[in-house]
Amino acid sequence: MNTVLGGFTMNQRQAVAYIGAYLWRRERLGMLFTLLFALYLATINSATIGGLLAGDENVPRALNGLVDWLNMTMYPIFGMVMSKPSWNMWRDDYYSKRIAQWRTMPIPVAAIVRARMLQSAVMLPVIGGIYLLAQYLFTPALREYVTPMQWIENGLIWMCYGATLLSLIILMELGYTGKRYCLVYFGLMIGVAAISTILAWQGVHLFRSVLDIIKDGYGPAVLIGMAILAAVATAAGHKLTVGRIRARSLPL
């Protein structure tokens, strides 16, 4: 499919490249902030994880739930941009205005969605990988508990989880108003907090359970299953987001 921009004809690949370059110019500082935030969390979280894995009695067992909550919330965030427009989505629906501008060029809806998904597909492994490396280096007890290869397996499993949730987050980001996005996003965070609290109360600790599953040799099977789930969620999210944007009434 071709589109016309500034008198030039672009195919869908060129349209994705155009939006990707735009996102890099406008949001690279936000991407950097996401990276710095990931490093900050890896630093402050290392002591807690180290104490829990080492069996330190001075570390409350309830912190297992906090570690689980951080993992369940942070991996999707690694594929998101922390910037002023994203923080002001409730008051200023910047993303809807930007999509409306792209639609008048016109740029194919599929190119908009693919460019945004490609942005997350790059950010998640890069920022997530740096977060994992920092956490492993800063936590001696973690290095004693799992090998580097086992830690990589763990990271890939959690990244697949993050990619699965990102499909929903991108759908809300591009397909709905800023207020609706904020309501769903914060509802998701509260829901994840409730799940991690209930699991911790029942003695189930996801972070440690994933590591134990990997140590028992089942890591590849879990990784394959999570990769399939992420691929299905991404494909479904792309289709739903394209349809939702086409049905939207966008601000001028």
C-alpha positions in Angstrom: 0.0 0.0 0.0 1.4 3.4 -1.0 0.7 6.8 0.6 1.6 10.4 -0.4 3.6 12.6 1.9 4.9 16.0 0.9 4.4 15.1 -2.8 6.3 11.9 -2.5 4.9 8.4 -2.6 5.7 6.0 0.2 5.0 2.4 0.7 4.1 1.1 4.1 7.7 0.2 5.0 8.8 3.8 4.2 5.9 5.1 6.3 7.0 3.0 9.3 10.5 4.3 8.8 9.2 7.9 8.7 7.2 7.5 11.9 10.1 5.6 13.6 12.5 8.5 12.8 9.9 11.0 14.1 9.5 9.0 17.4 13.3 8.9 17.8 13.7 12.6 17.4 10.8 13.5 19.7 11.1 10.8 22.3 14.8 9.7 22.6 15.1 11.7 25.9 12.1 9.8 27.2 13.7 6.5 26.2 16.8 7.6 28.1 14.8 8.4 31.2 13.2 5.0 31.0 16.7 3.4 30.9 17.9 5.5 33.9 14.8 4.6 35.8 15.4 0.9 35.1 19.0 1.2 36.4 17.7 3.0 39.5 15.3 0.2 40.2 18.0 -2.5 39.6 20.1 -0.8 42.1 17.6 -0.4 44.9 16.0 -3.8 44.3 19.3 -5.7 44.4 19.5 -5.6 48.2 16.0 -6.9 48.6 16.5 -9.7 46.2 19.9 -10.6 47.7 18.4 -10.8 51.2 15.5 -12.9 50.1 17.6 -15.4 48.1 20.2 -15.6 50.9 17.5 -16.3 53.5 18.3 -13.2 55.6 15.9 -13.2 58.5 16.1 -9.4 58.7 14.4 -9.1 55.3 10.6 -9.4 55.7 9.1 -12.3 53.7 6.3 -9.9 52.6 8.9 -8.2 50.3 8.6 -11.2 48.0 5.3 -9.7 47.0 7.0 -6.3 46.3 9.6 -8.0 44.1 6.9 -9.8 42.2 5.0 -6.6 41.7 8.0 -4.7 40.5 8.8 -7.5 37.9 5.2 -7.6 36.7 4.9 -3.9 36.3 8.4 -2.9 35.1 8.9 -5.2 32.1 6.0 -3.7 30.2 7.3 -0.2 31.2 10.7 -1.0 29.6 8.8 -0.8 26.3 7.2 2.5 27.1 8.5 6.1 26.9 8.7 8.1 30.1 8.1 11.7 28.9 6.1 14.8 29.7 3.4 14.0 27.1 2.9 10.5 28.5 2.6 11.9 32.0 0.1 14.5 31.0 -2.2 12.1 29.0 -5.1 12.7 31.4 -5.1 16.5 30.8 -3.6 16.7 27.3 -4.5 13.9 24.9 -1.2 14.4 23.0 -1.1 10.9 21.4 -4.6 11.3 19.9 -3.7 14.7 18.4 -0.5 13.2 16.9 -2.4 10.3 15.4 -4.9 12.7 13.9 -2.1 14.7 12.3 -0.6 11.5 10.8 -4.0 10.5 9.5 -4.3 13.7 7.5 -1.0 13.2 5.7 -2.3 10.5 5.1 -0.2 7.7 6.6 -1.7 4.1 6.7 -3.1 3.1 10.1 -1.1 -0.1 10.0 2.1 1.9 9.6 1.3 3.9 12.8 0.7 0.8 14.8 3.7 -1.1 13.4 6.0 1.8 14.2 4.8 2.1 17.8 5.2 -1.7 18.2 8.6 -1.6 16.7 9.6 1.1 19.1 8.6 -1.2 22.0 10.3 -4.2 20.3 13.6 -2.3 20.4 13.2 -0.7 23.8 12.1 -3.8 25.7 15.2 -6.0 25.0 17.7 -3.1 25.2 16.5 -1.6 28.4 15.4 -4.9 29.9 18.7 -6.4 29.0 20.6 -3.6 30.8 18.3 -3.9 33.8 19.0 -7.6 34.0 22.8 -7.1 33.7 22.8 -4.5 36.4 20.7 -6.6 38.7 23.0 -9.6 38.2 26.1 -7.6 38.8 24.8 -5.8 41.9 23.4 -8.9 43.6 26.0 -11.5 44.7 23.3 -13.8 46.1 21.7 -13.9 42.7 25.0 -14.9 41.0 25.3 -17.7 43.5 21.7 -18.8 43.0 21.6 -19.0 39.2 24.2 -19.2 36.4 24.4 -16.4 33.7 22.6 -18.6 31.2 19.8 -19.3 33.6 19.5 -15.6 34.4 19.2 -14.9 30.6 16.5 -17.5 30.4 14.7 -15.8 33.2 15.0 -12.4 31.5 13.7 -13.7 28.2 10.6 -15.2 30.0 9.8 -11.9 31.7 10.4 -10.0 28.4 7.8 -12.2 26.7 5.4 -11.4 29.6 6.2 -7.7 29.1 5.5 -7.9 25.3 2.2 -9.6 26.0 1.0 -6.8 28.3 2.4 -4.2 25.9 -0.1 -5.3 23.3 -2.9 -4.2 25.5 -1.1 -1.0 26.6 -0.5 0.0 23.0 -4.1 -0.7 22.1 -5.2 1.7 24.8 -2.5 4.3 24.0 -3.4 4.5 20.3 -7.0 3.4 20.2 -8.6 5.4 23.0 -8.6 8.8 24.7 -5.9 9.7 27.1 -8.3 9.5 30.1 -9.5 6.1 29.1 -5.9 5.0 28.7 -5.0 6.3 32.2 -7.9 4.6 33.8 -7.1 1.2 32.2 -3.3 1.6 32.9 -3.7 2.4 36.6 -6.4 -0.3 36.9 -3.9 -2.7 35.4 -1.2 -1.7 37.9 -3.7 -2.1 40.8 -4.8 -5.4 39.5 -1.2 -6.6 39.3 -0.6 -5.4 42.9 -3.6 -7.3 44.0 -2.4 -10.5 42.3 1.1 -10.3 43.7 -0.3 -9.6 47.2 -2.6 -12.6 47.1 0.1 -14.9 45.7 2.5 -13.7 48.4 -0.2 -14.4 51.1 -0.5 -17.9 49.7 3.2 -18.4 49.8 3.7 -18.2 46.0 6.6 -16.0 44.9 6.7 -15.6 41.1 10.2 -14.2 40.9 11.8 -17.0 42.8 9.4 -19.6 41.3 10.5 -18.8 37.8 14.2 -19.1 38.8 13.5 -22.5 40.5 11.6 -23.7 37.4 14.7 -22.7 35.3 17.0 -24.4 37.7 14.9 -27.6 37.4 15.5 -27.6 33.7 12.1 -26.5 32.5 13.2 -23.0 31.4 13.2 -23.7 27.6 9.6 -25.1 27.7 8.3 -22.1 29.7 10.2 -19.7 27.4 8.7 -21.3 24.3 5.2 -21.1 25.8 5.6 -17.5 26.7 7.1 -16.6 23.3 4.0 -18.1 21.6 1.8 -16.2 24.0 3.6 -13.0 23.2 3.5 -13.6 19.5 -0.3 -14.3 19.5 -0.9 -11.2 21.8 1.1 -9.0 19.5 -0.7 -10.2 16.3 -4.1 -9.8 18.0 -3.1 -6.4 19.5 -2.0 -5.1 16.0 -5.2 -6.1 14.4 -7.4 -4.7 17.2 -5.4 -1.5 17.4 -5.7 -0.9 13.6 -9.4 -1.5 13.7 -9.9 0.7 16.8 -7.9 3.7 15.2 -10.0 3.4 12.1 -13.2 3.6 14.1 -12.0 6.5 16.3 -13.2 10.1 16.1 -9.9 11.9 16.4 -9.4 15.5 17.5 -8.3 18.0 14.8 
